[in-house]
């Protein structure tokens, strides 16, 4: 809900108009004028007798007036009383009481007169009375002894003070006595008890009177009240009371209402117009009566009627004559009613209809003074001139009195005077001064020149032109310097000279000129008008619903005139925001953190500028889960039902949708609460069905949209009587666990279902379809019974009946169970297999006789397994598969078979106990199928016009392979496919060289295998023939090799591509995530030495060419040698090359001898260990048959040893690689290089590959060749 408000334009216009109207009648103080009373004390002036008395009388006039006073109708000579002084230039009297004067001596009626040469003005009659706060008269107060239930009035009777005191009742601890519908204070100060209760007994009922004028409080003596109940009367004081005593031992009975005040059936009340009407009715009765008010023959005024003192007081504010009438109060309780009629008459002291106003006339003009007043009774009007009754005042030929009007004709300067009008009746008087001032003055404009008016657009603009002149000037308005006179409906011209523009627009901005003229002259004044844009709240706060402890924000985004400075204020419930740090006021929003219930309310954003004010409001509703219900009560207790009622807790601004009722069985399951029922949120009572022999407690949970309340406090406990069980156990079953027993089970009754103590079960059974009697047994509160010695798997009729100490439950229904099962006796016969295709077969069998199943038939199970694959000789582990066909089926499908294989199967019948014997194994074969795709397709050795294809046979041939089908076609630069070529390849081939291809052409290959059944899935691959023999299609760096020492390594490579390439070497620690380090190679060399390496560390290395983006070799890994290897390198660098070579040759010869000896003994040479010693696991040999790492043995001696100390960078041994690699001549730290990478010594030609023929070779191998033989 949003709400806007702004200053009312019409009200502002009216207020300004009236103010300017008054100011227009004011005579400028520099001109002669009669006196005017501007300030005076109130008519009824009660003063504090301890302070000085100040009687005010201020007036203005030209010349300044002089002052005099009368007291009690006679002249008051202040010069003769030293205690009285008059303030300078004032008529205010100061009576000095604090220095010895007594206020009582100055009690009386005072009147002030202000006089100058043009007349005299008088004040009201001011009645001076000192306030009084007398003490209570001493009185003997008897204790009040009253019977419980009777009424009681404690009288206050305060002393008469001036003004009357305020009465209240307190105790000795200065705590106000609590009041209620039963106990309350009357308008006269007495304390009324409609009926007394034992808790009213106390000895300190004290009435206090507070006199505000003197700031004193007077205290009455404490009053004692003792309330006797019937029990205490009979037990304690009954013997002391006579039979006629009013406190006789009567029973406490309920009584119908009786009015304590006012008494009787009718009364009257007179109140003055404009005052507050207070009517009171207080009644006695038991139960406490309730008061209701009506007005006979009319309605109570809607907006001026209030009820106070628990509706015992009717309050009507600002009464008028229309409120006169009969008012009835009705006191009612369950035994009856009482009423009282108060006849109200509203009188009225005089009040103005038209008060006389000052007249300013020029010589020769006419005028009137009008004095009209009303009242009840109607007031009389009398006139005075300069404070003297007009009848005895000096005559003025221009003056004529006509009742409430004085008519002036052709006035002259001597006609100036002050006239007083007095309107009076028995309830008061009115006195008004109005002067007649005769002047001849040219016009003058009192509004300042060039005054700036700023107005909000679409609001009224009021341009002031306060003026004075005698005779009264005429006023005209112009817009602009040379504008024409303003007129028309869009302007309003007020008598006081104000120009009103009812709806000012932007084009209303400008200068306006006011011209005042009379017969004595002319004057003008210019004012400025500016129109401003209104302030608007463009984003108002919106209604919010927030959960407790949440966060909420209200927006208040404004748009305003750029020349106005707005201020934004937030209010809560029309008051300041709480002083709480949870309230955060932003530029255009209000945020409340951690919202609590106290934050609920209306929030208002007020935007103020110097010209306008706008506001918008929104309501914040804080919601939460409801408070728990309370005051649970059980009524109407019966054996099987009870009524539960409760009082809902606070719903916390979210309506309660339903109540959930839970119960606890304190007898069987104490502390465990169960759901009972639920009812709508508008219901607070419910009839609950109960079970016997349960000790019930109930609790209620309230539910709203936010959630569930905490449970209420439990109700009182209610134990229901025992009874026979109402129901029998459920889920009764009979299933044997052994072939010769019957296990009877059931779900036991819950505690509250037992309906009484001693819960047991009667278990009965008999064999079905056999004329047997029921066998029964009574068991304790269990859930199982086993019957032994039964035939195997026969049906039984079973029933289980509950009973307790009071009797049996109703007759239970029967269920059918079976004794225990045994394994089936026979296997299915006539098993037949029909092969449908290479992967699916159908099996048939004859069912077994049901008697041989000896249990519940679960179905048939088919066991099948593959014996042999006809396309492969390898035999795998036999894995049997099982398919279960439920029920009495006689066939089934076997899916997922492997083609071209031999299978076996058998069939077994199954029951709940297990499986029977298997049928004889049945053998069947699946036919051939299409093969799977070839295991791989590799394309190698690209040349100008040929490609080499290698492939692997299908993993699943699914038959006898007949051939391979190769299809291929070229692909041009736009990815368009050329003509398709097909080649059939014999099944025993595993490679093919395709020739006569186009150079520098990409081809797409499709490859699949075939059996007699058909073709299998194909695999695809793409490859490109090279551009020419000299220069490959793309530059490349290959055969990156390394020879590492302790702290450096020699890197070499082969480059194919354009000339003048600038190479660089990148390296880093292997396995590290650090960035590669880069070294530039000078010139076009194809080797480089990396220095500053760490001994014993594995490094990764690659070679790239500058200027060729992304063009570099694949990575290679090498390891620097241990620290001792550095000495060998150091020795070599010192020139001891011959000695080093001899030492190496000797060492190699010794190793060869040891190797030959071990070979002759048939031992194996652990090549893997040797490879590991060289720290290069990448070149370990592989077994060709299974791909695992192996060792060289005698059986492999006919194979040639692989040569080369390092594999190429792509980790494969390629026959076409150059035999001139530096690796052929060195390995690891044994490499023969200088630090700059140059060779030490010479070598010539390529080494021939020689077969390893044991030790039959007559030629000793060279050291380098010997090293290569061991790799």
Rosetta blueprint (number, residue, H / E / L):
1 X L
2 X L
3 X L
4 X L
5 X E
6 X L
7 X L
8 X L
9 X H
10 X H
11 X H
12 X H
13 X H
14 X H
15 X H
16 X H
17 X H
18 X H
19 X H
20 X H
21 X H
22 X H
23 X H
24 X H
25 X H
26 X L
27 X L
28 X L
29 X L
30 X L
31 X L
32 X L
33 X E
34 X E
35 X E
36 X E
37 X E
38 X E
39 X E
40 X E
41 X L
42 X L
43 X L
44 X E
45 X E
46 X E
47 X E
48 X L
49 X L
50 X L
51 X L
52 X L
53 X E
54 X E
55 X E
56 X L
57 X E
58 X E
59 X E
60 X E
61 X E
62 X E
63 X L
64 X L
65 X L
66 X E
67 X E
68 X E
69 X E
70 X E
71 X E
72 X L
73 X L
74 X E
75 X E
76 X L
77 X L
78 X H
79 X H
80 X H
81 X L
82 X L
83 X L
84 X E
85 X E
86 X E
87 X L
88 X L
89 X L
90 X L
91 X L
92 X L
93 X E
94 X E
95 X E
96 X L
97 X L
98 X L
99 X L
100 X L
101 X L
102 X L
103 X H
104 X H
105 X H
106 X H
107 X L
108 X E
109 X E
110 X E
111 X E
112 X E
113 X E
114 X E
115 X E
116 X E
117 X L
118 X L
119 X E
120 X E
121 X E
122 X E
123 X L
124 X L
125 X L
126 X E
127 X E
128 X E
129 X E
130 X E
131 X L
132 X E
133 X L
134 X L
135 X L
136 X L
137 X L
138 X L
139 X L
140 X L
141 X L
142 X L
143 X L
144 X E
145 X E
146 X E
147 X E
148 X L
149 X L
150 X L
151 X L
152 X E
153 X E
154 X E
155 X L
156 X L
157 X L
158 X L
159 X L
160 X L
161 X L
162 X E
163 X L
164 X L
165 X L
166 X E
167 X E
168 X E
169 X E
170 X E
171 X L
172 X L
173 X L
174 X L
175 X L
176 X E
177 X L
178 X L
179 X L
180 X L
181 X L
182 X L
183 X E
184 X E
185 X E
186 X L
187 X L
188 X L
189 X L
190 X L
191 X E
192 X E
193 X E
194 X L
195 X L
196 X L
197 X L
198 X H
199 X H
200 X H
201 X L
202 X E
203 X E
204 X E
205 X E
206 X E
207 X E
208 X E
209 X E
210 X E
211 X E
212 X L
213 X L
214 X L
215 X L
216 X E
217 X E
218 X E
219 X E
220 X L
221 X L
222 X L
223 X E
224 X E
225 X E
226 X E
227 X E
228 X E
229 X L
230 X H
231 X H
232 X H
233 X H
234 X H
235 X H
236 X H
237 X H
238 X H
239 X H
240 X H
241 X L
242 X L
243 X L
244 X L
245 X L
246 X L
247 X L
248 X L
249 X L
250 X L
251 X L
252 X L
253 X L
254 X L
255 X E
256 X E
257 X E
258 X E
259 X E
260 X E
261 X E
262 X L
263 X L
264 X L
265 X L
266 X E
267 X E
268 X E
269 X E
270 X E
271 X E
272 X E
273 X L
274 X L
275 X L
276 X L
277 X E
278 X E
279 X E
280 X E
281 X L
282 X E
283 X E
284 X E
285 X E
286 X E
287 X L
288 X L
289 X L
290 X E
291 X E
292 X E
293 X E
294 X E
295 X E
296 X L
297 X L
298 X E
299 X L
300 X L
301 X L
302 X L
303 X L
304 X L
305 X E
306 X E
307 X E
308 X E
309 X L
310 X L
311 X L
312 X L
313 X E
314 X E
315 X E
316 X E
317 X L
318 X L
319 X L
320 X L
321 X H
322 X H
323 X H
324 X L
325 X E
326 X E
327 X E
328 X E
329 X E
330 X E
331 X E
332 X E
333 X E
334 X L
335 X L
336 X E
337 X E
338 X E
339 X E
340 X E
341 X E
342 X E
343 X E
344 X E
345 X E
346 X E
347 X E
348 X E
349 X E
350 X E
351 X E
352 X E
353 X E
354 X E
355 X L
356 X L
357 X L
358 X L
359 X E
360 X E
361 X E
362 X L
363 X L
364 X L
365 X L
366 X L
367 X E
368 X E
369 X E
370 X E
371 X L
372 X E
373 X E
374 X E
375 X E
376 X E
377 X L
378 X L
379 X L
380 X E
381 X E
382 X E
383 X E
384 X E
385 X E
386 X L
387 X L
388 X E
389 X E
390 X L
391 X L
392 X L
393 X L
394 X L
395 X L
396 X L
397 X L
398 X L
399 X E
400 X E
401 X E
402 X E
403 X L
404 X L
405 X E
406 X E
407 X E
408 X E
409 X L
410 X L
411 X L
412 X L
413 X H
414 X H
415 X H
416 X L
417 X E
418 X E
419 X E
420 X E
421 X E
422 X E
423 X E
424 X E
425 X E
426 X L
427 X L
428 X E
429 X E
430 X E
431 X E
432 X E
433 X E
434 X E
435 X E
436 X E
437 X E
438 X E
439 X L
440 X L
441 X E
442 X E
443 X E
444 X E
445 X E
446 X L
447 X L
448 X L
449 X L
450 X L
451 X E
452 X E
453 X E
454 X E
455 X E
456 X E
457 X L
458 X L
459 X L
460 X L
461 X E
462 X E
463 X E
464 X L
465 X L
466 X L
467 X E
468 X E
469 X E
470 X E
471 X L
472 X L
473 X L
474 X E
475 X E
476 X E
477 X E
478 X E
479 X E
480 X L
481 X L
482 X L
483 X L
484 X L
485 X E
486 X L
487 X L
488 X L
489 X L
490 X L
491 X L
492 X E
493 X E
494 X L
495 X L
496 X L
497 X L
498 X L
499 X E
500 X E
501 X E
502 X L
503 X L
504 X L
505 X L
506 X H
507 X H
508 X H
509 X L
510 X E
511 X E
512 X E
513 X E
514 X E
515 X E
516 X E
517 X E
518 X E
519 X L
520 X L
521 X E
522 X E
523 X E
524 X E
525 X E
526 X E
527 X E
528 X E
529 X E
530 X E
531 X E
532 X E
533 X L
534 X L
535 X L
536 X E
537 X E
538 X E
539 X E
540 X L
541 X L
542 X L
543 X L
544 X E
545 X E
546 X E
547 X E
548 X L
549 X L
550 X L
551 X L
552 X E
553 X E
554 X E
555 X E
556 X L
557 X E
558 X E
559 X E
560 X L
561 X L
562 X L
563 X L
564 X L
565 X L
566 X L
567 X E
568 X E
569 X E
570 X E
571 X E
572 X E
573 X L
574 X L
575 X E
576 X E
577 X L
578 X L
579 X L
580 X L
581 X L
582 X L
583 X E
584 X E
585 X E
586 X L
587 X L
588 X L
589 X E
590 X E
591 X E
592 X E
593 X L
594 X L
595 X L
596 X L
597 X H
598 X H
599 X H
600 X L
601 X E
602 X E
603 X E
604 X E
605 X E
606 X E
607 X E
608 X E
609 X L
610 X L
611 X L
612 X L
613 X E
614 X E
615 X E
616 X E
617 X E
618 X E
619 X E
620 X E
621 X E
622 X E
623 X E
624 X L
625 X L
626 X L
627 X L
628 X L
629 X L
630 X E
631 X E
632 X E
633 X E
634 X E
635 X E
636 X L
637 X L
638 X L
639 X L
640 X L
641 X E
642 X E
643 X E
644 X E
645 X E
646 X E
647 X E
648 X L
649 X L
650 X L
651 X L
652 X L
653 X L
654 X L
655 X L
656 X E
657 X E
658 X E
659 X E
660 X E
661 X E
662 X E
663 X E
664 X E
665 X E
666 X L
667 X L
668 X L
669 X E
670 X E
671 X E
672 X E
673 X E
674 X E
675 X E
676 X E
677 X E
678 X E
679 X E
680 X E
681 X L
682 X L
683 X L
684 X L
685 X E
686 X E
687 X E
688 X E
689 X E
690 X L
691 X L
692 X L
693 X L
694 X L
695 X E
696 X E
697 X E
698 X E
699 X E
700 X E
701 X E
702 X E
703 X E
704 X E
705 X L
706 X L
707 X L
708 X E
709 X L
710 X L
711 X L
712 X L
713 X L
714 X L
715 X L
716 X L
717 X L
718 X E
719 X E
720 X L
721 X L
722 X L
723 X L
724 X L
725 X L
726 X L
727 X L
728 X L
729 X L
730 X E
731 X E
732 X E
733 X E
734 X E
735 X E
736 X L
737 X L
738 X L
739 X L
740 X L
741 X E
742 X E
743 X E
744 X E
745 X E
746 X E
747 X E
748 X L
749 X L
750 X L
751 X H
752 X H
753 X H
754 X L
755 X L
756 X L
757 X L
758 X L
759 X L
760 X E
761 X E
762 X E
763 X E
764 X E
765 X E
766 X E
767 X E
768 X L
769 X L
770 X L
771 X L
772 X L
773 X L
774 X L
775 X E
776 X E
777 X E
778 X E
779 X E
780 X L
781 X L
782 X L
783 X L
784 X E
785 X E
786 X E
787 X E
788 X E
789 X L
790 X L
791 X L
792 X L
793 X L
794 X L
795 X E
796 X E
797 X E
798 X E
799 X E
800 X E
801 X E
802 X E
803 X E
804 X E
805 X L
806 X L
807 X E
808 X E
809 X L
810 X L
811 X L
812 X L
813 X L
814 X L
815 X E
816 X E
817 X E
818 X E
819 X L
820 X L
821 X L
822 X L
823 X L
824 X L
825 X L
826 X L
827 X L
828 X L
829 X E
830 X E
831 X E
832 X E
833 X E
834 X E
835 X E
836 X E
837 X E
838 X L
839 X L
840 X E
841 X E
842 X E
843 X E
844 X E
845 X E
846 X E
847 X L
848 X L
849 X L
850 X H
851 X H
852 X H
853 X H
854 X L
855 X L
856 X L
857 X E
858 X E
859 X E
860 X E
861 X E
862 X E
863 X E
864 X E
865 X E
866 X E
867 X E
868 X E
869 X E
870 X L
871 X L
872 X L
873 X L
874 X L
875 X L
876 X L
877 X L
878 X L
879 X L
880 X L
881 X E
882 X E
883 X E
884 X E
885 X E
886 X E
887 X L
888 X L
889 X L
890 X L
891 X E
892 X E
893 X E
894 X E
895 X L
896 X L
897 X L
898 X L
899 X L
900 X L
901 X E
902 X E
903 X E
904 X E
905 X E
906 X E
907 X E
908 X E
909 X E
910 X E
911 X E
912 X L
913 X L
914 X L
915 X E
916 X L
917 X L
918 X L
919 X L
920 X L
921 X L
922 X E
923 X E
924 X E
925 X E
926 X L
927 X L
928 X L
929 X L
930 X L
931 X L
932 X L
933 X L
934 X E
935 X E
936 X E
937 X E
938 X E
939 X E
940 X E
941 X L
942 X L
943 X L
944 X L
945 X L
946 X L
947 X E
948 X E
949 X E
950 X E
951 X E
952 X E
953 X E
954 X E
955 X L
956 X L
957 X L
958 X L
959 X L
960 X L
961 X L
962 X L
963 X E
964 X E
965 X E
966 X E
967 X E
968 X E
969 X E
970 X E
971 X E
972 X L
973 X L
974 X L
975 X L
976 X L
977 X E
978 X L
979 X L
980 X L
981 X E
982 X E
983 X E
984 X E
985 X E
986 X E
987 X L
988 X L
989 X L
990 X L
991 X E
992 X E
993 X E
994 X E
995 X L
996 X L
997 X L
998 X L
999 X L
1000 X L
1001 X L
1002 X E
1003 X E
1004 X E
1005 X E
1006 X E
1007 X E
1008 X E
1009 X E
1010 X E
1011 X L
1012 X L
1013 X L
1014 X L
1015 X E
1016 X L
1017 X L
1018 X L
1019 X E
1020 X E
1021 X E
1022 X E
1023 X E
1024 X E
1025 X L
1026 X L
1027 X L
1028 X L
1029 X L
1030 X L
1031 X L
1032 X L
1033 X L
1034 X L
1035 X L
1036 X E
1037 X E
1038 X E
1039 X E
1040 X E
1041 X E
1042 X E
1043 X E
1044 X E
1045 X L
1046 X L
1047 X L
1048 X L
1049 X E
1050 X E
1051 X E
1052 X E
1053 X E
1054 X E
1055 X E
1056 X E
1057 X L
1058 X L
1059 X L
1060 X L
1061 X L
1062 X L
1063 X E
1064 X E
1065 X E
1066 X E
1067 X E
1068 X E
1069 X E
1070 X L
1071 X L
1072 X L
1073 X L
1074 X L
1075 X L
1076 X L
1077 X E
1078 X E
1079 X E
1080 X E
1081 X L
1082 X L
1083 X L
1084 X L
1085 X L
1086 X L
1087 X E
1088 X E
1089 X E
1090 X E
1091 X L
1092 X L
1093 X L
1094 X L
1095 X L
1096 X L
1097 X L
1098 X E
1099 X E
1100 X E
1101 X E
1102 X E
1103 X E
1104 X E
1105 X E
1106 X L
1107 X L
1108 X L
1109 X L
1110 X L
1111 X L
1112 X E
1113 X L
1114 X L
1115 X L
1116 X E
1117 X E
1118 X E
1119 X E
1120 X L
1121 X L
1122 X L
1123 X L
1124 X L
1125 X H
1126 X H
1127 X H
1128 X H
1129 X H
1130 X H
1131 X H
1132 X H
1133 X H
1134 X L
1135 X L
1136 X L
1137 X H
1138 X H
1139 X H
1140 X H
1141 X H
1142 X H
1143 X H
1144 X H
1145 X H
1146 X H
1147 X H
1148 X H
1149 X H
1150 X H
1151 X H
1152 X H
1153 X H
1154 X H
1155 X H
1156 X H
1157 X H
1158 X H
1159 X H
1160 X H
1161 X L
1162 X L
1163 X L
1164 X L
1165 X E
1166 X L
1167 X H
1168 X H
1169 X H
1170 X H
1171 X H
1172 X H
1173 X H
1174 X L
1175 X L
1176 X L
1177 X H
1178 X H
1179 X H
1180 X L
1181 X L
1182 X E
1183 X L
1184 X L
1185 X L
1186 X L
1187 X L
1188 X L
1189 X E
1190 X L
1191 X L
1192 X E
1193 X L
1194 X H
1195 X H
1196 X H
1197 X L
1198 X L
1199 X L
1200 X L
1201 X L
1202 X L
1203 X L
1204 X L
1205 X L
1206 X L
1207 X L
1208 X L
1209 X L
1210 X L
1211 X L
1212 X L
1213 X L
1214 X L
1215 X L
1216 X L
1217 X L
1218 X L
1219 X L
1220 X L
1221 X L
1222 X H
1223 X H
1224 X H
1225 X H
1226 X L
1227 X L
1228 X H
1229 X H
1230 X H
1231 X L
1232 X L
1233 X E
1234 X L
1235 X L
1236 X L
1237 X L
1238 X L
1239 X E
1240 X L
1241 X L
1242 X L
1243 X L
1244 X L
1245 X L
1246 X L
1247 X L
1248 X L
1249 X L
1250 X L
1251 X L
1252 X L
1253 X L
1254 X L
1255 X L
1256 X L
1257 X L
1258 X L
1259 X L
1260 X L
1261 X L
1262 X L
1263 X H
1264 X H
1265 X H
1266 X H
1267 X H
1268 X H
1269 X H
1270 X L
1271 X L
